[in-house]
């Protein structure tokens, strides 16, 4: 609430009288009164008491009076006035710092806390992404080997070697195989139900995943695997126990 001009004039006149009073008192007594006002400003401002502003104003107006009493006690010469001016510089800097800290703490403590409904509806964690897997199109290498870039050579009743046109050879694998939709990955069954093998054709790297079954490909042509047919699919890096690759 704003005060009227008459009230503002009366308050300034009162504070001016306070400064004159400190100028007439001994400087050490004025310093003690200013220290008491500092303690009052801290306590009242932290409790949001209206006297907090009164104490801070008393510090600002009373400091010149105390410094005038100090220079008078020092003899009133040039050195005394220099000490008083230096005290004014230091004193008002400390008053400004004190006021800044007190008001910042009051604003921080008075900040409204969010409602429980807002916190309940706030998003938690990274944004969700819907994964739609493309089913694996398995082929039988013995019955159908239509790719000219791939050749399957039987070495036993249920296993053989895959030979690619670029020179890569994958050994001891079953005839059941598949390619990813974009052709980067090649998958084949390991004999005796030991899981699937994944071959990254772009990097020439193969992963023999014991106990994991290929269950589909995601939108960026990456394989997803599960422990069994009804298991929860996970990306390849989780099946390998590695961190997610960075983009």
Residue pairs with C-beta under 8 A, 6 or more apart in sequence:
3 11
11 57
15 57
15 58
15 61
16 61
18 58
18 61
18 62
18 65
19 61
19 62
19 64
19 65
20 65
21 65
22 30
22 33
22 34
22 62
22 65
22 66
22 68
22 69
23 30
23 64
23 65
23 66
23 68
23 69
23 72
24 69
25 33
25 69
26 69
26 73
27 66
27 69
27 70
27 72
27 73
30 62
30 65
30 66
30 69
31 66
33 62
33 66
34 59
34 62
34 63
34 66
37 55
37 58
37 59
37 62
38 55
38 59
38 98
40 51
40 52
40 55
41 52
41 55
41 56
41 59
41 98
41 102
42 98
42 102
43 49
44 50
44 51
44 52
44 54
44 55
45 52
45 53
45 55
45 56
45 102
45 103
45 105
45 106
46 102
46 105
46 106
48 106
48 110
52 102
56 95
56 98
56 99
56 102
59 95
59 98
60 92
60 95
63 88
63 91
63 92
63 95
64 88
67 84
67 87
67 88
67 91
68 84
70 80
70 83
70 84
70 87
71 80
71 81
71 83
71 84
72 80
74 80
74 83
74 84
131 218
131 219
131 224
131 233
132 218
132 219
133 215
133 216
133 217
133 218
133 224
133 233
134 181
134 216
134 217
134 218
135 216
136 178
136 187
136 214
136 215
136 216
136 217
137 178
137 179
138 176
138 177
138 178
139 176
139 177
139 178
140 175
140 176
141 152
141 160
141 162
141 175
141 176
141 177
142 152
142 154
142 175
143 175
145 151
145 152
148 165
149 164
149 165
149 166
150 162
150 163
150 164
150 165
151 162
151 163
152 160
152 161
152 162
152 163
152 175
152 177
153 160
153 161
153 163
154 160
154 175
155 161
155 171
155 172
156 191
158 174
158 175
158 191
159 172
159 173
159 174
159 191
160 173
160 174
160 175
161 169
161 170
161 171
161 172
161 173
162 169
162 170
162 173
162 177
162 186
162 188
163 169
164 201
168 199
168 201
168 204
170 186
170 188
170 197
170 199
170 206
172 190
172 191
173 188
173 189
173 190
173 191
173 197
174 188
174 189
174 190
174 191
175 189
176 188
176 189
177 186
177 187
177 188
177 189
178 186
178 187
178 188
178 214
179 185
179 186
179 187
180 186
180 187
180 217
180 221
180 223
181 217
181 221
182 221
183 201
184 200
184 201
184 202
184 221
185 198
185 199
185 200
185 201
185 217
185 221
185 222
185 223
186 198
186 199
186 201
187 196
187 197
187 198
187 199
187 214
187 223
188 196
188 197
188 199
189 196
189 197
190 196
190 197
190 208
190 210
194 208
194 210
194 211
195 208
195 209
195 210
195 211
195 212
195 213
196 209
196 212
196 213
196 214
196 225
197 206
197 207
197 208
197 209
198 206
198 207
198 209
198 214
198 223
198 236
199 205
199 206
199 207
200 206
200 207
207 236
207 240
209 225
209 239
209 240
211 227
212 225
212 226
212 227
212 239
213 225
213 226
213 227
213 228
213 229
213 231
214 223
214 224
214 225
215 224
215 225
215 226
215 229
215 231
215 233
216 223
216 224
216 233
217 223
217 224
218 224
218 235
222 235
222 236
223 235
223 236
224 233
224 234
224 235
224 236
225 233
225 234
225 236
225 239
226 232
226 233
226 234
235 244
237 243
237 244
237 245
